[in-house]
């Protein structure tokens, strides 16, 4: 991966003379023992600038060759969580010694920056397909339709410890590409569990869930908090309730409770 030795002016001029004589790149390459890409580059430079010598450079030359840049770009594209130390070692094995700062500057020039990986729910393929189906079914719903929806969910809040932060090399508009995110799960230790609801009109009640929530506890939460929240938010007639497909939410007893209370659920 180290920089290749530059050809002498005599060799460059010979390449141009052979090209003028009608020889192709491959023929010249074979005759002089140089790479076809090298022959092509010299001929193109001669056609554009009418010279074969290197033009004056502005500032110091790059420490990493174009081939080396391509190598590290391929690696961070395939493995966005690659650390700069790893790239330094890769280039060193290939014959180029650079610092972590040089690696960072090279990636920045190629519009890549080190960012914290976004945390997203851990979704299986079936979950992704179900969400896409839901989005397509409600794609043409009006603003007034959405204003009638009362949303609810449970969420976990970490109490102790620090969730590990992972950094990735990515472009500005690629924050939520799967390879640039960290999957998360809903429930675990060292946390509290909350239930809450909201609509376009504002937020409803928020409560802490003590212990492990089962179907009976979920229905009790809805009885004590969902309907009061709907009244507080002045949802009016014809409002629709939306919760996810958690087994407690889709249990037969929960569906019967919602039907008994005349609460319409968004499908």
N, C-alpha and C positions, 0 to 999 in steps of 0.2 A: 504493500500500500504506500510505500515511500515514493517520493517524486521521481519520475523517470528523467534520464539524462537528455538534455536538449540536443537536437541535431545541429551539426555545424552548418554554416552558411553554404558551403560547397555542396553538401548533400541536399539541402533545401533547393538550391538553384538547379541541381541535377534533376530533382523531381519535377520542377516546373518545366525544364527543357524537354523531358520525356513526355510530359502531358501535352506540350505544344506540338510535339512530333506525332501526336495522335494516339498515344498509349493510354489504356484505361488504368484505373486505380489498382486493380488486382495485378495487372501485368507489371506495373511499376513496383508494386510491393514485392512481388516475387523476384524481380530483377535486382533490387537494391537490398532486399532482406529487411524491409521495414513493414510495420503494421499498415493494413489498408486504411484504418481510421486516421493514422498519422499522415499518410499520403493525402487523403481527402482534406484534412484540416489545413495542410500547407497550401494545397491548390486553391481552396476557398479563400484563404487569407490573401493569396496573390491576386485572385480575381477581384476581390473587394478593395484592397489597399495598394495593389501594384508593388508589393514588396514581400520578401520572404523572412526578413529579420523580425524579431519580436518588437512590437511597438512599446514605447515607454509606458511603464505602469504607474498608476497613481497610488502612492503609499506602499507599504510593505506587502509582499505577496501573501496569499492565504497559507496558513500552516497545514491545512488539510486539503488534500487534492480533491478534485471533483469526484473521483471514484470513491474516496473516503467519505465524502459528504453523502453520496448516494447510499453507501453502506449503512451509515448511522440513521439516515432517514427511513430506510427500509425496516431497520430494527425497531425504531420507536413507533412506526406505523403498525407493525405487527404486535409489538409489546409496549403499549404506552406507559406502563409503569417502570420501564427501564430507568435505572439511576445513572447519573452522569459518570460515576465512578466505573460502572460497567462499560460504558462507551469508551472511556479513557483506556481501559484495559484491552478492549477489542482492537482499538487502533494501534496500541503498543505492540500487540501480537502481530499486527500487519505491517509493522515497521515505521509507524508514525507516533511520535511522542508529543502529546499536547496536555494542557491543563483542563480542569473541569470548567473554568471560565471560558476557554476557547470552545469547548463543546456547547456550553450554554449560548454563546454568541452565534455560533453556527446554526443552532436550532431556531433561535430568534429571527435570524435573517430569512429563514424559511417559514416564517409566520407560525411557529410552534412556540408555545409557552407552557411553563410548568404550573399546573392548577390542581387544586384539591379535587379528587374524584367525587362526583356527585353521588349521594346515596339515594338509591331507588328501591322500591319493593322487589323482593325476590319473586319473580313471576315465571311460572311454567308456560309452555307453549299454549296449553289450553286456556290459561288466564289471558294471555295476549290476544288470542282469537276471540274470546268472550268480550273483552274490552273493545276490540275493533268492531264487533258485531253491534254492541250497544251504541257506539259512536255513530255508525252508519244508520242505524234505525232512528236516531234522534237528530240527524244532521240538519233537517229542515224545520225543527221546532222553533217557534218564535220566542222572542224575549219574554212575552207575557206568559208563555207556557212554562218557562224556566222559573219565573217569579212565583209560580204556584208550588214549587218543589221545596219540601223540607228535608234536608239531608241530615244523616246521623252516622256516627262511627265511633269506634273505640280507638284509643291511641296509647302508646307506651311512652313514658317520660323517664329517661335515665336519671338515677339518683347518685350513684357512686361510680368512680372510675372515669376514664376518658376513652371515648370511642376512638379507635385508631384512625389516624388521618393518612390517606394514601394520595400521593401526587401522581399525575399523569402528564405526558406531553401531548398536547392537543391544539387544534386550531380553535379560533374564537367561537365558531358556530357548531362545534362538535361536542358540547358539554354532556349531552345525553346519549351519545353513541354507546351501545352496550359495553364496548371494551374500555370506555372511559368512566364507567360508573362502578360503585361498590354495592352489591346486593345486600339488603337488610331484611330481617325477619321481624314480625310484629311483637312477639312476647319473649321475655327472658328474665333473668334475675337482676336484683339491684335496681328496681324501678317501681313506679306506680302506674296503675291503669286508670284511664279516664274515659268517660262517655260524654259526648256533647252533640249538639245539633245546631244547624244554622240554615238560613234561607237568604234570598236576595234582600229581604227586609231587615236582616240583622242576625245576631247570635241568640240562640236559645239557652237553656240551662246546661251547666257543666257540672258533673259530679264525679267523685272518686269511687272506683269500684273496689270494694274490700273483698279479699279472697278470690277464689277462682269462679269466674262467671259461667253459669250454665244457662240452659234455656229458661228455667223458672225465674232466675235472677234477672235475665234480660227482659222478660215480660214485665216484671215488677218495675224495672227502670223505665220502661216505656209508659207504664200506667202512671207512674209518679212524676214523670218529666216531659214526655213527648206531648201529651195533650195540653198541659199548662204552657209549654213553650209555644205551641200553635196559637193559643189564645193570646199570649203575650205579644207575639209577632203580628197578630191580627191577620192571620193567613186567610180568613174568610171561608166561604163555601168552595168546595171543589179542589182543595189543596191535595197534593200527592206526597206520599212518604217514600223516601229512597234510602235503602241500606244495602250493604253488599251481600254476597252469597255465603257468608259464614254459616256453618251448620246450625248455630243457635237461631239465626235469623230466618232460615228456611225450614225450620222444624215444623211439623204438622200442627203442634200445639200453638206455636207462634202465629202461624197463618190463620188458625181459627180465632185467636185472640184479636188479631187485626180485623178480621171479617166481622166479628161480634161488635167491635168498636166503630165499624163503618169507616175504616181508614183504608183508602185506596193506595196501593203500592205500585210504584213505577216498575214496569216489566223490562 
